[in-house]
């Protein structure tokens, strides 16, 4: 049973939801990024989604694009990212109950294929990765990685969008493990002031056509939005741009950066 299975079952029994912050590994530099992610764990994150910096992040908006650039400018390579994850896994195992904090990796196809699919997944497993989401890999191409994911006991995560038909959602459900990543908005990542009226209906439609927990991302930036998606039936909320923006806003004051991240996560963790 994967860490995600255990986590979501535990939260369901407690009538709670998962809060999953996203960070770009190495933003703005290796050591600061390491301290920030450790602070997120200390502040109560239920799982982590960590992104590998990429030069052309087509699914991401300006905030995460800027974070990718900061990480790349600090010379973060894939080997550095796996070393980073190994340090985070070691830290999480020391302070979280039963070593259950799942670590998800968000990556783009080029980085996987350049390293070699099997080697990428093997190295990810050794570092402590529990799931991989390849943001620009369509379902039709997933056969290229599914064997590697299975061989290395890594949950393959897929995106479901508002344009996904019920039949496609069911197919994604068959190939997914861990949870289904529901994209709340049409377009790229980035904090939104509010959602369209269709989001609640979309969440319910996905839940009706899948058996896995559903986590909602893209656009969530405040407590009211978390409440909205949880009330609609989501099992967790993934917040990226709003968290990454706290890093960007405090590049010259790392102490405030940590305080703001702790405060934000603590607030978002409060049950609606």
N, C-alpha and C positions, 0 to 999 in steps of 0.2 A: 504494500500500500504506500502510495507516494505521500510526501509531506503535505501536498495540497489536499488530498483526500482526508487526511487526519485533521488538518486545520479547519476545513469547512465543516466537517462533522462536529468538531468541538465547538465551533462558533454557532452552529445550528442548535446544538443542545443548550447553549447559553443565550440563545435568541439575540445574537450579535451578528455584525457583518464585518467583512475584512476591509481594512484600510491599507492600500498598497501605494506607497510613494515611488516615483520614478526619478532616477538620477542618471546623468551621463558620467560614465567612469572617467575620472581624470579632470573633471570640471571643478575649478579652474586649473588645478594642478593635482598631481597624484596625492600628496600628503593632505592637502585641504579636503579633497574629495573623500579620502578615507575617513577623516575626522567627521565630516558631514554625515556620511552614511552610518557611521557608528552612532552618531547622535540621533539619527532617525530610528535606529533599533532601540536605543535607550528610551526614546519618547513613546514607544508603543506600536510601531509599525508591525502589522501582522505578517507581511511578506514584503519582498523588495522586487522591483523591476529595475534592472540596470541596463543601460544602453551602451553599445560600443560606438564610439565616435566614428562618423563616416562623412566623407566629403560631399555627398549628394543625398541627404536624407529626405527623400521625396514625400514621405508621409508626415513630415514634421513642419511645424510653423516656425516663425522667426525666433521665438525664445529658445527652443531646443536646437535650432540651427546654430544660433550663437554659442550655445553651450558646447556643441560639437566642435565648433571652430576653436573655442578656448582650449578644449582638451587636445585637439590636434596640434595647436600652437605650442602646447606644453610637451609635445613629442610622445604622447601616449600611443603605444602600439598594441596589437592584439596580445602579444606575450605579456605586456605590462597589465593589460586588463584581466587576464586569467590569474596573474599573481595577486592583483587587487582583490578579485573575488575570493581567492583562497584565504586571504587575510580577513576578509569580511565573514567568511564561513567559520573560520576559527573563532573569531570574536563572538559571533552569534551563538555558536554552540556552547560557549562558556556562560552566557548570561540569559539565554532563553530557555524556557521550560522544555525539557525532553528534546532539545536540539531540533525543534520543529519549524523554525523560521524558513519558509521556502524562498529561494532566490531564483528569479526569472531573468532571462537574458533577452533583450531586444536587439536584433541585428539585421543588417541588410545582406542580400544574397551574395554580393561580390566578396564580402569578407569571409563568408563560409566557403565559397567555391575556391577562392585563392589559396586558402589553407588546406583544402581537401575536406570533403564532407565528413568522412569517418574520423579523421584526425581532429577536426574542429569539435565534433561531438565528444570524442574521447577526452580531449583536453578540457572541455567544459565540465565534463563529469568529474574529472580529477580535481578540478578547482572547487567544486561544490555546487555547480549549477543544477537546479531541479527542473527547469523548463526553458524552452527556447521558442521565441516568436520571431519568424523572419518576415519583417514588415512588408516587403515587396515580393513575396512568393505567393502566387495564386494557388488555389487548391489543386488545380490541374497539374501543377509541377511538384506537388508534395511528395510524390513517389521517390524523388531524388534524395530525400532526407529521412523518410519514415523508418527505414531499416536501421539507419545509424542511431536514430532516437531510441528505437526499441532495444538495440544492442547495448546501448549505454544507459538504459533505464532513465531516460530524460523525457519528460512530458512535452509533446509537441502542441503548441498553442496556435490557434487560428483566429483571425479576425472575422467577425460577422458585421455587416453594414446594413443600413436601412434599405438598400437595394437588393439584399439577399432574399431570394424566394424561400418559401417554406421547405421546398425540396432541397435547396442548397444548404440550408441550415441543418437539415437532418443528415446530409452527407458530411458536413463539417463535424457534426456531433460524433459520427462514426469514427472519424480519424483523429479526433482530439482527445487529449488526456489532461487531467488537472482542472481546467476550467475553460470556458469559452469567453473570449475577449470581445465584448460588444462595443462597437464604435458608436458613440451617442450622436455624432453630428456628421453631416456630409462635408468632406474636406480634410484638411490637415489638423495636426494637434494644435492646441492653443486654448488658453482660458477664455470662456464665454461668460457673458453676464447672465444669460438665461438660455434655456433649451427650447426647442420647438415643442409644440403641443403633442407631436407624434412620438416623443421618446418613451413615455410610459407605455403606450400601446405597443411599441416596438419591443420593449423589454418583455412584456407579457407574451408577445408572439414567439420570441426566441425561447422563452421558458416552456411554452407549449410544444415546441418542436425539438427539444433537447433534453438530455438527462443529466448533464453536467452542471456544476455551479456556473453562474454567469457573473462576470465582473465587467463593470462599465468604465470606459475611459474615453479620452479625447474631450476636452472642454470643461471638465469638472474643476471648479476653482473655489467653491465655498460650501459651507455647511448646509445651506438650503438645498443645493443641488445634490449633495450626498443623500439628504433625506428624501428628495424626490425619487431618485433611482432606487433606493432601498424600499420605499413605500410601494414602488411599482413591481417589486419582486426580485431585484438584483441581490446577489449574495456578497458583492464587494464593490468598492470604488477604487479606481486607479487614478492618481493625480500626478501629472507630470509638469506641465508648464508653470502652474502656480507655485510649485515647489522650486523648480529650477530658477524662476524669477527671483526668489529670495536670495539665491546665490548671486545672481547678476546684480541685484540691488545693493549688495554688501561686499563687493569685491575689495573695497578698501578698509573693511572693518570685519574681520573674521569672527570676532567675539559676538558681534551683533548678528552675524549670519547664523551662528549656532543657536543663539537665543530665539531668533525669529523662526527657525525651522522647528525647534522644540515646541514653541508656542503654537505654531500652525498645526503640527501633527497632533498635539494634545487636544486641540479644539476639534479637529476633524474626527478624532477617535471617539468623541463623546457620542453616545447612542442617540439617534433622533427620537 
